[in-house]
Amino acid sequence: MSTTTTYAVTGMTCGHCAQAVTAELTALPGVHGVQVDVPAGAVRVTSDAPLDEGDVRAAVDEAGYTLAGLHA
């Protein structure tokens, strides 16, 4: 069973930003879908099981952006 979580990410402004975040999050074990909405600052991640927020934060940081928590 898959789970989908939407995170708020700050600092993204363009398609390159979306590609960087997508690449880092897709590399996390169990992730099989990432959708980035740059204008909304939202990233929707679909994975096999709930992800550890610390792992998601580290991936977003590695891409050069900031995880602000869950997107409302």
C-alpha positions in Angstrom: 0.0 0.0 0.0 1.3 3.4 -1.0 1.3 6.6 1.1 1.3 10.2 -0.2 2.5 13.1 1.8 2.7 16.8 0.8 5.5 18.9 2.2 6.0 22.6 2.2 9.4 23.5 0.7 10.8 27.1 0.6 13.2 28.6 -1.8 12.1 27.0 -5.0 11.6 29.5 -7.9 11.9 27.6 -11.2 11.9 24.3 -13.1 15.6 23.7 -12.2 14.6 23.9 -8.5 11.8 21.3 -9.1 14.3 19.0 -10.9 16.8 19.2 -8.1 14.3 18.4 -5.4 12.8 15.6 -7.5 16.1 14.0 -8.0 17.1 14.0 -4.3 13.7 12.8 -3.1 13.4 10.1 -5.8 16.7 8.7 -4.5 15.2 7.9 -1.1 14.4 4.2 -0.6 10.7 3.4 -1.3 9.9 6.7 -3.1 8.2 6.1 -6.5 6.6 9.4 -7.2 7.4 13.1 -6.7 5.3 16.0 -7.9 6.6 19.6 -7.3 4.3 22.6 -7.4 6.9 25.5 -7.5 4.4 28.4 -7.2 2.7 26.8 -4.2 5.9 25.7 -2.6 4.5 22.1 -2.3 6.1 18.8 -2.9 3.9 15.6 -3.0 5.8 12.4 -2.4 4.4 9.0 -2.9 6.2 6.1 -1.3 5.8 2.5 -0.3 5.6 3.5 3.4 5.6 6.7 5.4 9.0 8.4 5.2 11.1 9.6 8.1 10.8 13.4 8.1 14.5 13.7 8.9 15.3 11.8 5.7 13.0 14.0 3.6 14.5 17.2 5.2 18.1 15.9 4.5 17.2 15.3 0.8 15.6 18.7 0.4 18.6 20.3 2.1 20.9 18.5 -0.2 19.0 20.0 -3.2 19.6 23.4 -1.7 16.1 24.2 -0.3 14.4 24.1 3.1 11.7 21.7 4.3 9.2 23.9 6.2 7.0 20.9 7.3 3.8 19.4 6.1 1.9 21.5 3.5 -1.5 22.6 4.7 
